[in-house]
């Protein structure tokens, strides 16, 4: 697993260097395969706020954007991204900037319009290997702030190889618990607050395989705003953990899993048919998972189901029919304990990795 050193430091009062942490983990049986800096090699890229957008006549996709880059002068940039929108903030490569692939940004004329730099995607600034659309930044960020400073990239990433018997360390909480024991330092658990319910909606949960799933909890959440952009600091922690940001709902469930070690899954409530049943699959039962592939199940596979049939492979991957999308507004949030022996080897048996 990959984990940010800065994230670890929030959970343990241990004054240790990166090398010391690495040695402690390895000597405790948590082998560190490598440590890498999460820095990116760019310069001259700041946060830019799009003040206005106007389609360029005679073109299908190009937009002329006015950019607030923190100076007193509005810059203009020709942009072809589909997700550019007035009022939003994006990485702005000023003239003279250098991007991660070595590209030097200069003023240039595009379709007869002067373009002073460019708005960037996550790929263009070196955060990911591939991406589509501009990289959207938090609305409360300050135009003109250097992007490297905003992203707080002075961090290291541990790549730790865990053996099957150390599932307790598959999270920031688990790893820092280990560090606190090894060093005798305080383990700083994050405080939580109960959130009272404001709706009366319920789903009945039937545990038909209690030996494989002794506890299954869920909560209905309504009126989710799917247009909310995942905060940059969360997207960065996911990225440094090797997890791709998808949307606010999926990102938050992944974040909780990485920090607390508790897998969660969100179902689109409107796509559920009746109550939830945790059971063993019927032999030859079929399910299409989130990877878009259809699988034929055997009767040793634990599934989550509703009246329509299996909707998730328990503890492994959700089903496509109940997946949350950009249009999802109501969700059923799952948090369960699945017996390790009930799910161990199932992904490998069906030929995929999660």
C-alpha positions as CSV (number, residue, x, y, z in Angstrom):
1,X,0.0,0.0,0.0
2,X,1.0,3.6,-0.6
3,X,0.7,6.2,2.1
4,X,1.6,9.9,2.6
5,X,4.2,10.6,5.4
6,X,2.4,13.9,6.2
7,X,-0.8,11.9,6.7
8,X,0.9,9.5,9.1
9,X,2.4,12.4,11.0
10,X,-1.1,13.6,11.9
11,X,-1.7,10.4,13.9
12,X,1.4,9.8,15.9
13,X,3.7,12.0,18.1
14,X,6.9,10.5,17.0
15,X,9.8,12.7,16.1
16,X,11.3,10.5,13.4
17,X,13.0,11.1,10.1
18,X,11.7,9.5,6.9
19,X,14.5,7.0,7.1
20,X,13.8,6.1,10.7
21,X,10.1,5.4,10.0
22,X,11.1,3.2,7.0
23,X,13.5,1.2,9.1
24,X,11.0,0.8,12.0
25,X,8.3,-0.5,9.6
26,X,10.6,-2.9,7.9
27,X,12.0,-4.3,11.2
28,X,8.4,-4.8,12.4
29,X,7.7,-7.0,9.4
30,X,6.0,-4.2,7.3
31,X,8.5,-4.2,4.5
32,X,9.0,-0.8,2.9
33,X,9.6,-1.4,-0.8
34,X,10.4,2.2,-1.5
35,X,10.1,5.9,-0.5
36,X,9.5,8.5,-3.1
37,X,9.0,12.3,-3.1
38,X,5.6,13.4,-4.3
39,X,6.9,16.6,-5.8
40,X,6.2,17.5,-9.4
41,X,8.6,19.2,-11.7
42,X,6.8,22.4,-12.9
43,X,7.4,26.1,-12.5
44,X,5.4,29.3,-13.1
45,X,2.0,27.6,-12.5
46,X,-0.4,29.5,-10.2
47,X,-4.0,29.3,-9.3
48,X,-6.2,31.1,-11.8
49,X,-9.8,32.0,-11.4
50,X,-11.9,32.2,-14.6
51,X,-13.8,35.5,-14.5
52,X,-15.6,35.0,-17.8
53,X,-16.0,32.6,-20.7
54,X,-17.0,33.3,-24.3
55,X,-17.2,30.9,-27.2
56,X,-14.8,31.8,-30.1
57,X,-16.7,32.3,-33.3
58,X,-15.9,29.8,-36.1
59,X,-14.8,27.1,-33.6
60,X,-16.6,24.2,-32.1
61,X,-14.9,23.8,-28.7
62,X,-12.6,26.8,-28.1
63,X,-13.5,29.3,-25.4
64,X,-11.9,32.7,-24.7
65,X,-11.4,32.9,-20.9
66,X,-10.5,35.9,-18.8
67,X,-8.2,34.9,-15.9
68,X,-7.6,36.4,-12.5
69,X,-4.1,35.4,-11.6
70,X,-3.8,37.6,-8.6
71,X,-2.3,40.5,-10.5
72,X,-4.1,43.6,-11.3
73,X,-4.4,42.7,-15.0
74,X,-6.9,40.2,-16.4
75,X,-5.2,37.6,-18.6
76,X,-6.9,36.0,-21.5
77,X,-6.5,32.3,-22.4
78,X,-7.9,30.3,-25.3
79,X,-9.1,27.0,-23.8
80,X,-10.6,23.8,-25.4
81,X,-11.6,21.9,-22.2
82,X,-15.2,20.9,-21.9
83,X,-15.4,21.6,-18.1
84,X,-14.1,25.2,-18.1
85,X,-16.6,27.4,-16.4
86,X,-16.7,31.0,-15.2
87,X,-16.2,31.3,-11.4
88,X,-14.1,28.2,-11.1
89,X,-10.4,27.9,-10.3
90,X,-7.8,25.9,-12.2
91,X,-4.0,25.6,-12.5
92,X,-2.9,28.5,-14.7
93,X,0.4,28.2,-16.5
94,X,1.6,31.8,-17.1
95,X,3.8,32.7,-20.1
96,X,7.3,31.5,-19.1
97,X,6.0,28.5,-17.2
98,X,7.4,25.0,-17.6
99,X,5.1,22.0,-17.4
100,X,6.0,18.5,-16.2
101,X,6.8,17.2,-19.8
102,X,9.2,20.1,-20.3
103,X,6.8,22.2,-22.4
104,X,7.6,25.9,-22.2
105,X,4.5,28.0,-22.2
106,X,4.5,31.2,-24.3
107,X,2.1,33.7,-25.6
108,X,0.6,32.5,-28.9
109,X,-2.1,33.3,-31.3
110,X,-4.9,30.7,-31.7
111,X,-7.6,31.3,-34.3
112,X,-6.6,34.9,-34.5
113,X,-6.9,35.4,-30.7
114,X,-3.9,36.1,-28.4
115,X,-3.6,33.4,-25.7
116,X,-1.5,34.3,-22.6
117,X,-0.7,30.9,-21.2
118,X,-2.9,27.9,-20.6
119,X,-5.3,26.3,-18.1
120,X,-4.1,22.9,-17.1
121,X,-5.3,19.3,-16.5
122,X,-4.0,17.1,-13.7
123,X,-1.9,15.3,-16.4
124,X,-0.4,18.5,-17.7
125,X,0.9,19.5,-14.3
126,X,2.3,16.0,-13.6
127,X,-0.2,14.8,-10.9
128,X,-1.4,11.7,-12.8
129,X,-0.5,9.7,-15.8
130,X,-3.7,10.5,-17.7
131,X,-6.7,12.7,-17.2
132,X,-9.5,14.5,-19.1
133,X,-10.6,18.0,-18.4
134,X,-9.1,20.8,-16.3
135,X,-8.0,20.1,-12.8
136,X,-10.6,22.0,-10.6
137,X,-9.3,23.7,-7.5
138,X,-11.2,24.6,-4.3
139,X,-13.4,27.7,-4.5
140,X,-11.8,29.3,-1.4
141,X,-8.2,29.1,-2.9
142,X,-6.5,32.3,-3.6
143,X,-5.9,33.4,-7.2
144,X,-2.2,33.9,-7.9
145,X,-0.9,31.5,-5.2
146,X,1.8,29.2,-6.5
147,X,0.4,25.8,-7.2
148,X,3.2,23.9,-5.7
149,X,2.7,25.7,-2.4
150,X,-1.0,25.2,-2.5
151,X,-0.7,21.5,-3.0
152,X,1.7,21.1,-0.1
153,X,4.0,18.8,-2.1
154,X,6.8,18.6,0.5
155,X,5.9,15.1,1.3
156,X,7.1,11.5,0.9
157,X,5.2,8.4,-0.1
158,X,5.9,5.1,1.6
159,X,5.3,2.0,-0.5
160,X,4.7,-0.8,2.0
161,X,4.4,-4.5,1.3
162,X,2.0,-6.1,3.7
163,X,1.6,-9.8,4.3
164,X,-1.9,-11.3,4.6
165,X,-1.7,-11.6,8.4
166,X,-1.2,-7.9,8.8
167,X,-4.5,-6.6,7.6
168,X,-4.7,-4.5,10.7
169,X,-2.1,-2.2,9.1
170,X,-4.0,-1.6,5.9
171,X,-4.8,2.0,6.9
172,X,-3.2,5.2,8.2
173,X,-4.7,4.4,11.6
174,X,-3.2,0.9,11.6
175,X,0.2,1.9,10.5
176,X,0.5,4.7,13.0
177,X,-0.8,2.4,15.8
178,X,2.2,0.2,15.0
179,X,4.5,3.2,15.0
180,X,3.2,4.4,18.4
181,X,3.8,1.0,19.9
182,X,7.3,0.7,18.4
183,X,8.3,4.2,19.7
184,X,6.2,4.5,22.9
185,X,4.7,7.7,21.5
186,X,1.1,8.8,21.6
187,X,-1.4,7.6,19.0
188,X,-3.5,10.6,18.0
189,X,-6.9,9.3,17.0
190,X,-9.1,11.8,15.2
191,X,-12.2,12.9,17.1
192,X,-15.6,12.1,15.6
193,X,-19.2,13.4,16.1
194,X,-22.5,11.6,15.8
195,X,-24.7,13.0,13.1
196,X,-28.4,12.8,14.0
197,X,-30.9,11.6,11.4
198,X,-33.4,14.1,9.9
199,X,-35.3,11.6,7.8
200,X,-37.4,8.5,8.7
201,X,-36.5,6.4,5.7
202,X,-35.3,2.9,6.5
203,X,-34.2,-0.2,4.6
204,X,-34.6,-3.7,6.1
205,X,-31.3,-5.6,6.4
206,X,-31.4,-9.4,6.3
207,X,-28.3,-11.3,7.3
208,X,-28.8,-14.7,5.7
209,X,-25.1,-15.6,6.0
210,X,-24.2,-14.4,9.6
211,X,-21.1,-16.6,9.7
212,X,-19.7,-14.6,6.8
213,X,-21.1,-11.2,7.7
214,X,-21.9,-11.0,11.4
215,X,-22.5,-7.2,11.2
216,X,-23.9,-5.0,8.5
217,X,-24.7,-1.3,9.0
218,X,-26.2,1.1,6.6
219,X,-27.5,4.7,6.4
220,X,-29.8,6.5,4.0
221,X,-28.5,9.9,3.0
222,X,-30.7,12.1,0.8
223,X,-30.3,15.3,-1.2
224,X,-26.6,14.8,-1.9
225,X,-25.2,17.5,-4.1
226,X,-23.4,15.6,-6.8
227,X,-21.9,18.8,-8.2
228,X,-19.7,19.3,-5.2
229,X,-16.1,19.1,-6.2
230,X,-13.9,16.9,-3.9
231,X,-11.6,19.2,-1.9
232,X,-8.1,19.3,-3.3
233,X,-6.5,18.1,-0.1
234,X,-8.6,15.0,-0.2
235,X,-7.9,14.4,-3.9
236,X,-4.2,14.8,-3.1
237,X,-4.3,12.3,-0.2
238,X,-6.1,9.8,-2.5
239,X,-3.5,10.4,-5.3
240,X,-0.6,9.9,-2.9
241,X,-2.2,6.6,-1.9
242,X,-2.5,5.5,-5.5
243,X,-6.3,6.0,-5.6
244,X,-7.9,7.9,-8.5
245,X,-10.4,10.6,-7.6
246,X,-13.8,9.9,-9.2
247,X,-16.6,12.0,-7.5
248,X,-17.4,13.3,-4.1
249,X,-19.3,10.2,-2.9
250,X,-16.8,7.6,-4.0
251,X,-13.9,9.8,-2.9
252,X,-15.2,10.1,0.6
253,X,-15.8,6.3,1.0
254,X,-12.2,5.7,-0.3
255,X,-10.8,8.3,2.1
256,X,-12.5,6.7,5.1
257,X,-11.2,3.3,4.0
258,X,-7.6,4.6,3.7
259,X,-7.7,6.5,7.0
260,X,-9.7,4.1,9.2
261,X,-9.3,0.8,7.5
262,X,-13.1,0.4,7.2
263,X,-14.2,-0.5,3.7
264,X,-17.4,1.3,2.7
265,X,-19.6,1.3,-0.4
266,X,-22.3,3.7,-1.6
267,X,-25.3,2.5,-3.5
268,X,-27.6,4.7,-5.5
269,X,-30.8,4.5,-3.4
270,X,-33.1,5.1,-6.4
271,X,-31.6,2.0,-8.1
272,X,-32.2,-0.4,-5.2
273,X,-35.2,-2.8,-5.5
274,X,-36.5,-3.6,-2.1
275,X,-34.6,-4.6,1.0
276,X,-30.9,-5.6,1.4
277,X,-30.0,-9.2,1.8
278,X,-26.5,-10.5,2.6
279,X,-26.3,-14.1,1.4
280,X,-24.2,-16.6,-0.6
281,X,-24.6,-16.3,-4.3
282,X,-26.7,-18.8,-6.2
283,X,-24.6,-21.2,-8.3
284,X,-24.3,-19.6,-11.9
285,X,-25.8,-16.3,-10.7
286,X,-24.5,-13.4,-12.8
287,X,-23.5,-9.9,-11.9
288,X,-21.9,-7.0,-13.7
289,X,-19.5,-5.2,-11.5
290,X,-18.1,-1.6,-11.6
291,X,-15.4,-2.7,-13.9
292,X,-18.0,-3.3,-16.6
293,X,-17.4,-7.0,-16.7
294,X,-20.0,-9.7,-16.2
295,X,-19.1,-12.5,-13.8
296,X,-20.7,-15.9,-13.2
297,X,-20.7,-16.6,-9.5
298,X,-20.5,-19.8,-7.6
299,X,-22.2,-20.6,-4.3
300,X,-19.1,-19.9,-2.1
301,X,-19.2,-16.2,-3.0
302,X,-20.8,-13.7,-0.5
303,X,-23.0,-11.1,-2.2
304,X,-25.1,-8.1,-1.3
305,X,-28.5,-8.4,-3.0
306,X,-31.9,-6.9,-3.3
307,X,-35.1,-8.1,-5.0
308,X,-33.4,-7.9,-8.5
309,X,-30.5,-10.2,-7.5
310,X,-26.9,-9.7,-6.6
311,X,-25.9,-6.0,-6.6
312,X,-22.3,-6.3,-5.1
313,X,-19.6,-8.9,-4.4
314,X,-19.3,-8.4,-0.7
315,X,-16.1,-6.7,0.5
316,X,-14.7,-6.8,-3.0
317,X,-16.5,-4.6,-5.6
318,X,-19.9,-3.1,-6.2
319,X,-22.3,-3.8,-9.0
320,X,-22.9,-1.6,-12.0
321,X,-26.7,-1.6,-11.7
322,X,-26.7,0.3,-8.4
323,X,-23.5,2.4,-9.0
324,X,-23.5,6.1,-8.0
325,X,-23.1,8.5,-10.9
326,X,-22.8,12.2,-11.5
327,X,-26.7,12.3,-11.3
328,X,-27.0,10.5,-7.9
329,X,-28.7,12.5,-5.2
330,X,-29.8,9.8,-2.7
331,X,-27.5,7.1,-1.4
332,X,-27.5,4.0,0.8
333,X,-24.1,3.9,2.6
334,X,-22.8,0.5,3.6
335,X,-20.4,-0.2,6.4
336,X,-20.0,-3.9,7.3
337,X,-17.7,-6.5,8.7
338,X,-17.1,-9.4,6.3
339,X,-15.2,-12.4,7.6
340,X,-11.7,-12.4,6.0
341,X,-12.1,-16.1,5.2
342,X,-15.3,-15.4,3.4
343,X,-13.7,-13.0,0.9
344,X,-10.1,-14.1,0.9
345,X,-9.1,-15.2,-2.6
346,X,-12.4,-14.4,-4.2
347,X,-11.0,-11.5,-6.4
348,X,-8.2,-13.7,-7.5
349,X,-10.6,-16.6,-8.3
350,X,-12.6,-14.3,-10.6
351,X,-9.5,-12.8,-12.2
352,X,-9.4,-9.2,-11.0
353,X,-7.7,-7.0,-8.5
354,X,-9.2,-4.2,-6.3
